[in-house]
Amino acid sequence: MDSTFDRLDAGSFLQIWKHFDADDNGFIEGKELDEFFRFIMNKLRLSEEETEDKLRRLKDNFMSVYDTTTDGRLQIQELASMLLPEDENFLLLFRRETPLNSSVEFMRIWRSYDADGSGYISSGELKNFLHDLFLQHKKEISSDKLQEYTDTMMLLFDKNRDGRLDLNDLARILALKENFLLKFEMEACSQEERRRDFEKIFAHYDVSKTGELEGPEVDGFVKDMMELVKPDLTGTDLDKFRKALLGHCDVNGDGKIQKNELALCLGLKGI
């Protein structure tokens, strides 16, 4: 991007994002996207005369580079890559991490930083998360800058403005991939097909390959399962559903869910 934007910091970026994500849905899309590229044309002084054709070409050129998800809209991380200089683009830390393909790893992170077990990530807990992330990437950061990034992320991702992050907020930050269970329609399959699907499902959540789900593996399965019926699942909701699932499926009471225990819970026999 042109040096016009070299002076942007996290706070300035936040103002731009909030302005163009007018409906606050987490994307700049449709008319918002056109307005954003009109803003870019003006900032870069690419043309004295704005035309729809020039706007379209500019948009096509930039989207081909920065729309990494190729969905025709800009996510927060994509806009940050476009506008922020690298030393200010703290959101790059999340994109450089191993992509989160599984809710198991997501829940491992959630449990690590929801230190008080409240079912939410507070501003202080988020600050600890960012601090550790910078350490992992061997980047030094001042306490003032760390606080600035924490405050900016709370304003970017705290959708209900209650000063804390819930499961969905953190999932957006970490770009967690689509719910694995959406690939399956258990009720619409024959018994044999359901068995094959069950094997794939259990293998996905049994990250440790022990033949049983425990800790974040149970959490990840519960999260994905319950989000099929309750998309706005919170941390406290998850804890309730987890307790209920263990109460129903954990026949031997060891705090884990064996493969055969889960199969029986799902109405499958002979597994």
N, C-alpha and C positions, 0 to 999 in steps of 0.2 A: 504494500500500500504506500502511497505517496507520503512524503515527509509532513504533509498537512496534519497527519494524525499522530506524529511522533510524540506530541506532548500529552496525549491522552493517558489518564491514569484510571484506576478502578472506579473511582467516583464518577468521572466524566463518562466512562463507558456505561455505567449504570443508568445515567440520565438518558443517554441515547437509546439504550434498550427499552427503558420504560416508555419513552416517547413513541417509538415505532411499534412496540408490541402493545398496541392500543387496547386490545381486548383481553390482555393479560392471560393468554392461553399458553405461553411458553414458546411461541413461534412468531417470526415475522413472515407473513404470508399474504397472498392476494393483493389487495389494494395497499396494505401496509408495506409490502415489498416494493411496489412501484414508488410509493412516497419516499421510502428509504433511498432508492437509487436516484431519485430526483435530488435528494439531499447530497448524495455522493457526487453527482454531476456538478452541483453548485460549489461544493467544497473543493473539488479538484479543478474547477474552472475549465472543464473539458470542451465546453462550447458556449458561445455567446447566445446561441439560439437553440433552445431545447425542442426536440421533436420526438414523437413517439418511436420513430425508427432508431434514433440514437439511444434513446432510453432502453429499448429492447436489446440492442447490441451490447450496451454496457452491462445490462443485467445478465445476459447470456454468458458474457465473458467471465464475469466475476462468479456467477453461480457454478460454472464449469470447474472452477478452481476450489471454491470454498464450500459448496453444498456437498459435503462428503457423504451424506446419506442419500443423495440424489432424489429427494422427495419434493423438490421445488419450493422449499421454504428454508428459512434460516433458524437454526437453534442457537442458544446462547453461546455455546462453545465455538460454533462456526463463525458467529459475528465477532467474537473475541479474537479469533485467528485472523480475521480480516482487518480489524481496526487497531488492536493493541500491539505495541512493541513487545518483543518476546520477554524482556525483563519485567514487564508489567502483566503479562498474560498468565496469571496464576491458574486460570482454568485449564491451561495446557497440562498441568500436573495430572489432571484426571484423565485426559485423553491419552497420555503416555503410559498410563497404567495398563496392565493386562486387561483386555476387555472383560467385563463381567458377564459371562455367559450363563451363570447359575445364581439362583437366589440363595444357594448355600453360602457362597463366598460373600454375597451381599449381607446376609444375616450374621456372618462371622464379624464383619466390620461393624454392623449395627450394635451387636452385643458388646464389642470392645469399647465403643465410645459412648453408648448409653450407660455411663458408669454407675449412675444411681438407680438404674432399672426402672426409670419413670415411664418408659414407653415413648420417650421423645429425646431428641438431641438438643440440648440447651446451647446457648451462645458460647458458654465456656467449654462445653464438650466439643463443639465444632472447632473452636480455637485449638484445642488439643489435637484434633484430627489433622487440621492444616499444618500445625507445627510438626507433627510426625511425618506428614507427607513431604514437607520441605526437607526434612532430615534424610528421608529415603532417597531423595533426588540430589542429596549433597549440595543443597542450596542454602546460603545464609540469608537470614531475613531479620530485620529489626523488629522489636516489640511493637513499635508504632505501625509499621507496615503490616505485620501479622494481624493487628487489631483492625486495621482498615480493610483487609481482605475478609476477615470474619464478618464485619459489619456489612460489607457489600454483598457477601453470599447470603446472609440472613435476609437482606432486602430483596435479593434476586429470587430466592427459592422458598421463603416462608410464605406460602400461598394464602394462608388464612390470617396472617399478620398477628400471630399470638406470641411471637418472640421465641419460637422453638420450631424444630423441624420434625415432621413425622416420617413414616416409612416412605410415602410417595415422594416427599420432598428430597430425601436422600437418594432415592432411586433415580430421580431426574439428574441430580448432581453427578452421580456415578455412571449415568447412561446405561443403566441395567437393561439388558436385552429383554425382548418380549417374553411374557409368561410362558414357560415351557409347556405347561399343560394345555395351552390353547391349540396345540397341534393335535390333540386327541379329542374324540367324541365317544367316550366310553359307553354311554347309554345307547348309542346308535349302532354298536358293533355286535357281531356274534360273539359267543363265549370264547371261541378260539382266538378271534381277533383281539378281544379284550385281554386275554392272557399275553399275547404278543406285545400289546401296548403296555401292559403292566410291567413286563420285563424291561422295556425301554425306560419307563418312568422310574422304576426302582433304581436302575443302573445310573440314571442321571443324578439322583439325589444321594445315592450311596457313594459319595466322593472318596471316602476312605477305603472302599471296596472290602468291607468287613461282613457284608451280608446283613447288616442292621443299620438303622438310622439313629443317630444320636446327636445331641447338641445342635449346632447350626444346620445339620442335615434335616433334622425334624423341623426346625424353624423354617427352612427354605421350602420344604414340602407344604407345611401349613400355610405359609404366606401365599404361595401360588394357588393352592387349592381354594382358600377362602376368598382370594381376589377374583375368582371366577364369579362369585355371587355378591361380593362386597368390594368394589373397586377402590373405595376410599378407606381401605383398611388402615387402622392406626396400630401403634405398638402395643397399646393396652388391649385392643381387640385381639391381636395375634397371641398375646399371652393367655387370654381366656380360651381361645380356640385350641391352642397347644395343650393346655391342661385337659380340655375335653377330649381331644384326640388320644392323648396318653391314657386317660381314664377308660376309654373305650377299647383301645387297641393293645395297650401294653399289658398283656395277659399275665406275664410273669413278674411284673412290677419292678423291673430293673431300670426304668427311666429311658429305655431304648425301644425302638420298634423293629422287631425282627421281620424279615421278608415274609414269612408265613403269617405273622400277626397282621401285617398290613393287607395281605391278600384276603384274609378272612374278613377284615373290616370292609373291604370293597366288594365282598360277595363272591370272591373267587376261591375255588377249592382245588386242592391237588397241586399247590405250588410250594 
